[in-house]
Structures are given as structure tokens and as C-alpha cells.
Amino acid sequence: MRKLVLFMHATLDGFAAGPNGEMNWIHVDDEIFDYAGSRTDNADTGLYGRVTYEMMDAYWPIAGDSPNASKHDKQHSEWYNRVDKVIISKTMRGQDSDKRKVISDNIPAQVTALKQQEGKEIVMFGSPGTAHSLMQYDLIDEYWLFINPVLLGQGIPLFKDLKETINLKLIEARAFTSGVVCLHYEKEQLL
């Protein structure tokens, strides 16, 4: 079975975005891009909520073509253009294409079926609302949480409305020179 891997930035006080979805507090630099980029190479599918997908799709398809494109822009643009995209959205219903599949109904069953297909890992970037839904159905296998050294006091929580306890095992903790810490957890398999 393919793994579903969540990449999410969060604040030290547990928010994935500000009250209105603000993400201007997220710190990324070449060190973090290199670390995350080495991981995305293990995936051939990107999973997004509609808002995150629209943001990504407005930038990544041509980001690597700019004369001033960074190494990361070139690498991630190439990855983004190569992989299949799956979008969880009620409003994009029926907008499938060659490299894009929209899931609008029966999300748990469809994501489970996606995980059972042949292929590499499925990586999910951000999309806190979609992540909340997938966590409720215990569909996320790994969590890569990039904890930023900032306190918001309010916002969209990283975790919300879990139906049951999800036990995680710490695989790695990596501190970056910026003060961001990546916590990599796998879901514990119960015997």
C-alpha cells in the first residue's frame, strides 16, 4: 500500500495558518527546501485541498522557466509538472484532466483506493482543512511537521476534531539554522 505523507508548517502554539488563512509567518530557505525536496522525490502524486492546489498551480507549472529561477524553483517545478495531482474539492467537481483527479464525494473510500494503487508515495502539502478530514479517517501515514518559531495565539489549528487517538512514533527531529524544527513521525501500527 502507498503511504500518504503530510508536509505541514505549523506555529509553536499549534496553528497551521492564521485566522484568515495567513501563512506569512512560514519560514523557508534553501536548507529547508533541500531537505524537503529530497523527500518529495519519493512521491509520484501530490494531494491538495482546493485552495492550496489553486495557489500551487498558479506558481509551480512555470516557476522553473524564469531566468532568475532558484535551484529549488527548477526542481520543484519539474516535480510538480511530472506528478499526478489529486484535489479534494466539492467546487471543482468534474474538472479531471490527464494529470489531475478531483475527489468530491466519498473521500475516505476514494483516498483509500488511491493508496491501494501501484506507485510511489502520495505527498500532501499544507491544506489544513483537507488534512483535518483525512486525520479523522486515520488516512495519513507520516507527518512531516515544520514547526516555525512563532506564536500566533489564534488561527486554524494543526489538529482538529480527531475521532480517536492516533499514536505516532518519532522518526527524526531536525533543527535548521533558521530555528525551524522538522518533526518526522510515522503512524504506529497496532498489533
C-alpha angles and dihedrals in degrees: 000000000000118000123239107218122193121209110191135164114217139176122245088254092056107262125137093195140358122270091277096037094272115168100173089115093065114111118208128165138158092282092056093040091053092049095047093040092058087057099047089059086075091063133076096179132057119203120201144167113240097260094049091044092053090049092048095043092051090058116021105057091069103017092103093052096067115107088231095046114143123230088257093050091053094046097044093042090054091048093047092051092048102048132075115253123217117192125194104212141135093198097053093054112152096014097118118144138170095291099019131075122182119208111200105155139035090016098178094053094043094048090047089051090049090053090052094056121099116266146075127302126307113232124200121200117203114308097142095189092051090044089054090054093048092046090054089060094041092239099138113093101182134025122205102186117187103201110203119206095244136103118214100175091211140028143093107335122235091226124031139167099354110185093211142359116288112203115212133192119214109236099173142351115203125186118203126207089249091064094253113133123204115210112194114198133176123205108254113242111228116220 
